[in-house]
């Protein structure tokens, strides 16, 4: 655990949300890891900038 950093998403919850929204969970399982990686990097960079400013 890293204080003040986002490490990742709860993929079980993400897939449950996809299922609830009627999105094919196989497609979601294929796409979510790549989307997660980009979002984690961007959110951590944004949080780092807000601490510096």
ZIBEL-V166537 format. One record per residue. RES is the residue in one letter. OMEGA is omega in radians with two decimals (999 if undefined). NEAR is the number of other ideal C-beta (glycine too) atoms within 12 Angstrom. Layout:
res: [RES & RES]
omega: [OMEGA & OMEGA]
near: [NEAR & NEAR]
//
This chain:
res: [X & X & X & X & X & X & X & X & X & X & X & X & X & X & X & X & X & X & X & X & X & X & X & X & X & X & X & X & X & X & X & X & X & X & X & X & X & X & X & X & X & X & X & X & X & X & X & X & X & X & X & X & X]
omega: [-3.14 & -3.14 & 3.09 & 3.14 & 3.06 & -3.10 & -3.12 & -3.13 & 2.98 & -3.04 & 3.08 & 3.11 & 3.13 & 3.12 & 3.07 & 3.09 & 3.09 & 3.13 & -3.14 & 3.14 & 3.12 & 3.12 & 3.12 & -3.06 & 3.07 & 3.10 & 3.12 & -3.14 & 3.13 & -3.02 & -3.03 & -3.14 & 3.11 & 3.10 & 3.13 & -3.10 & 3.13 & -3.11 & 3.11 & 3.12 & -3.09 & 3.13 & 3.10 & 3.10 & 3.13 & 3.12 & 3.10 & 3.12 & -3.13 & 3.08 & -3.10 & -3.00 & 999]
near: [7 & 11 & 8 & 14 & 16 & 21 & 16 & 21 & 23 & 13 & 19 & 15 & 15 & 23 & 24 & 17 & 17 & 23 & 17 & 12 & 13 & 10 & 18 & 14 & 20 & 12 & 15 & 26 & 20 & 15 & 19 & 28 & 17 & 14 & 20 & 23 & 17 & 15 & 19 & 21 & 18 & 15 & 20 & 20 & 16 & 17 & 18 & 16 & 11 & 11 & 12 & 9 & 7]
//
